Amino acid sequence: MAKNRYVGDYPVIGIRPIVDGRRGPMMLRESLEPIVWAMANAAKKLFEENLNYSNGEPVKVVMADTCIGRVPEAAACAAKFKKEGVDITLSVTPCWCYGSETMDMDPQTIKGVWGFNGTERPGAVYLAAVLAGHAQKGLPAFGIYGHEVQDRDQITEIPDDVKEKLLRFGRAAVAVATMRGKSYLQIGSQCMGIAGSIIDQDFMESYLGMRVESVDEIEIIRRMEEGIYNEEEYQKALAWTKEHCKEGRDDNPESVEFLGEERRIQFTPEEKEKQWEFTVKMYCIIKDLMAGNQNLPDAFEEEKVGHNAIAGGFQGQRQWTDHWPNCDYPEALLSSTFDYEGAREPYTL
């Protein structure tokens, strides 16, 4: 199941251990660093054990090389994270730190800040100060703070409410970062007057960082008629469908009287067999449109690349279904977490 079918890598989470930068005879920074590292490692462990990418792989989490107490360390962390492909950062601290000197200033990263609710040091003060700095600079950040006060030696014991907030932030951030740069594939157009199927490209681009790709539904027919699909994959999908997908009863009348004539309504078994073959080909072709398929016939190099789509929609159903079988079966199978090849990431359609 661990296959990345998109262009580019999955987003990485970067942990930023934030520490009070004051040094001197009191050894303030030095005394706090072990606690900060323990807190950062606890967050890293929580993410790695509970978060997964859409293909089932555990989320990759990296740490800054040092605690961050001053600007040069924040810059060094940013440089490392850029090389590692970090799209999401979580800054963690159990103490007061220099807010504007230690905050994540990259406008492209998705930011969270976890302040430890402890008895000894004001993690809440740093959290409030740095979140105010984020708001002032127009850099949104998700604040995380526990309800219960904890002792210093409980730094690695993450309370349930904090776990929930951390994982909620992590899941949302991974989803948002994964969508960036991907496509929504519109197959067809507005569907039966349903306003929700009107694609707002400005929203997709400015809010989600996605692009909208549009393909006419006739492309599905073209690929069927010209054999632009992989025959072996189609035969496997058809055999799997016949084995596992049982046909329900047909409640349609055999015929009805219409305009003075008897019109047949029910399809024959032979016609239904052809419809199963048609819908399975639709499944294969829509999957190829979304993600590409290097196993297509060699004469169709352009069709092999697909549209790098993380989601799509089969729109304009009435104009299609008055003449051809509907897309319900391809939609159901594509949006599931399995098919004839076994478990896999859904093709959300």
N, C-alpha and C positions, 0 to 999 in steps of 0.2 A: 504493500500500500504506500510505502514511502517513496513516492515519485513526484517530483515537481514538474508539472506540465506547463507552467507559465514561464515567460521570458523574465529573467532576473532571479534573484535569490529571495527566500523568505526573510521577513524582518527579524532583526536581532534585538534583544533587550540588553541594555547596558546599565549596570549598577554603579552609582556614584556615591562612595562613602564620604560623607561631609564631616569635617572635624573643626573644632575651635582652633584657629590658626595661631593663637598666642603661645609663644615660647618663653624661655627664661628660667630663672632659678626654681620656680614652682613646678616646672616640667608639666605644664597644663596639657599641652597637645599630646605629649608623649604618654601621659597617664590615660588619655581618652582613646587613643588609637586602637588598642585591643578591643574595646567595647564596640567601637564603630565597625571594625572589621567583622566582629561576631554578628552584629546586626545585619550588615550587608550580606554575609554568607547565609544567614537565615532566610533572607528575602530571595537570594539566588536559588537556594534549595527548594523553597516553596514553589517558585515559578517552574523550575525544571521538573518537578514531580507532578505538577497539576495542569500545566498548559501545553497544548499541542497545536501544531499547524493544521490547516484544513486537510492535509494529506496523511495525518496521523503521527507525524514525527514530533518528538518533544521539542519545545521551543528552545532555541539557543540563547544562552545568557552569558555575557562577559562582564568582567569587573575592571574598574580602573586599576592601574598599576600601583597607585599610592592613594592614601587618603587625600582629600581635597580641602585645603585650608586657606589657600590664597590663589590669586589669578593664574600664575604660571602652572599650577597643578590642574586647575580647571581647563586651561588650554591644552595641556598634555593629555588629559582625559579625552577632550574633544577630538584631538588628532588621532588617538588610538581608536576611538569609536568610529571615526570616519573610515579608517582602514578596515575595520571589522564589519562594516555595513550596518551599524546600529541606527535604527529608526525610532526606538523607544528608550527613554531614560527614566530610571527611578533613583532619586536622590534620597539617601537615608541618613538620619543623624539622631543621637540621643542627647544633644547638647546645643548650646548657643554657638553659632558660627557667623562669619561675615556673609550676609545674604547676597548682596550684589556681586561680591567677589567670587562666590562659589557656585552660583546658580548656573543652570544650563541655558546658554544664550543662543543656541542654534535654533533659528526660527522653523526649521524643517522637522525637528524631533517632536515626538509626542511625550509630554512630561508628566511625571508624578513625583510627589514629595511625601515621604513618610517620616513624621516626627514621633519619636518614642515618648510615650506618656510615663515618665519616670519620676521617682521621688527626689532624686539628687540634682538633676540638671534640667534646664528649661528647653526641652525639645519643642514644646508648644510655642515658645517665643520665636525660635528660628522659623518654625513652620509658618506662623502668622506673618513674620517679617518677609520671608522669601516669597510667599504667595502674594503679598501686597506688591512686592517688586515685580513679580510676573505680570500682575494685573496692570500695574503702572506702565510697563514696557509693552503691553499688548501681546504677551507670550502666555497663552493659557496653560495652566497646570492643575493637576488633580491632587487635592490635598488628602492625606490619610493620617488619621489620629485615632488612638484607641479610647474606649470609654473607661476602662479600668486603669487605675494607677498601678504601676509595677515597680518592683525593686530592681536595682542595678543588676543583680545576678540572674534576673529573669529575661535578660536581653534577647536570648534566643528562643524564648517561649512566646510565640506569636499568639495573642488571644484570637478567639474565633471571629470577633467582629472585625479585627484588623486583617485577618486572613481573607475574609469575604471582600473587604475593600481592595486589598492588594490584587486578588484574583479577578475581581470585577474590572479594575483598571487594566490589568494585563490582558485579559481576553478582549476587551474593547479596543485597546491599543493595537494588539496584533491584528484584529479584524480590519481596523482602519488602515493600518500600514500595508496590509496585504492587498487591499483594494486599490491603493494608489498605483497609477500607471497601467492598470488593467482596463479591459473593455467591457461594456455592456453591449451584447449583440442583439439588435432589434431585427427580428425576422418578420417582415410585414410592416403594418402600420397600425393606426388606431383601431381598436377591436370593438365592433358592434356598438359604437357610441360610448364606450366606457372611458371616461375622462382619465382614469388612473393609468390607462395604457398610452397616454400622450407622453412621450419622452421629453423631459425637461433637460436639455443638454447643458444649459448653464449651471443647473444644480449639480449634475453629474461631474462637470469639470471643476467648478469652483469650490464645491463643498466636499466632494468625495475624491477629487483628484483623478477621476476616471474619464475615459473617452467613450463616445457612443459610436458604434459601428452599425450600419444599416444595410440589410440584404433583403432583396425582394424574395417573396416566397417561391417565385418561379424557379429560383436557383435550385431548390430541392428537386423539382421535376427535371431540370436540365441534368443534374448529376445522376438521377435515376436512368434517364434515357441514354446518356452518353457513357454510363458505366464508371462514373467518377466516385467510386467507393471501393473498399477492399473486399473482394469476393469471399476470401477465407473468413474474415471477421464477420461478414454478413451471415454466412452459413452457420457459424458458431452461435451467433446471436439468435438466429431463427430456430436452431435445434434446441437451445436453452429455453427459449420462449415456449415452444411446443411442449417441453417437458414440465415446466414449472408454472406456466400461466394458463390456468384453466378457463375455458370460455364459459361465460354465464348463460343463463336461459334467455331466449329471445321473446320478450313480451309484446313485440309488435304484431298487429294483425297480419295475416297473410296478404290481404289486399283490402282496399277501400274504394268506394265509388267516388269519383271526382270528375266533375263536368260531364256527367252522363256516361262515363266509362269506368270500367273496373281497372284500378291501377294496383299493381303488385308492390307491396311494401317490404316484406321480408326478403332478405338475401338468401340465395341458395348456399349450401355448404361449400360449393366450389368458389362462389363469389367471396364468401367469408375467408376462405383460405388465401385468396389473392389479397384481401385486405390486410390479413396478418403479415404477409410478405411485404406489402407496401409500408405498413407502419414500422416494421423492423428496419427497413431501408431508411425510413425517415429518421429513426433513432441513430443509426450509424452516420448518416449524412450530417445531422445537426451536431453530433459530437465532433465530427471532423471540422465543421464550420467554426465551432467554438475554440477548439484546442489545436487544430491541425492534425495531420496524419502523414508521417513519412512513408507509410506503406500504401499510399495511393498509387495508381498506375503512373509510370515514369513520364508519360506525355503531359501530365498535369502538375507541373512544378509549382505554379502559382497557388493552386488549391491546397497543396500540401501544408502551407504555413498557417492556415487558419486565421483567427482574429484575436488571439490572446485574451479570450473572454472569460471572466470569472463568473459571469451570470448572463442570462439572456431571456428573451421572451418570444414566443410564437404568437404574433399579433395579426389581427384581421381574420379571425377564425371563420366568420360567417361566409366570407367570400371564398374561403378554401373548402369548408365542409359542405357547401351546397353541391360540390362536385367530387371531392376526394375524401378519404377517411380522415377523421380528426387527429389531433396531435396528443390526445390524452395519454396513450400508452407511452410514446416517446418522452413526454413530460414526466410521467410517473417514474419511469426507469432511470432517466437521466438525473433526476433530482434525488434518487435514492443513494444509499452508500454501498451498493453492490450491483453487479451485473454478471454476465456470463464468464467474466474473467475473475470473479471473486470480489472481495472487499476493495473499495476504492473511494476516493474523494468525490462528492457529488458534483455533477454538472448542473448547477442551479438554473432551472428553466421555468 
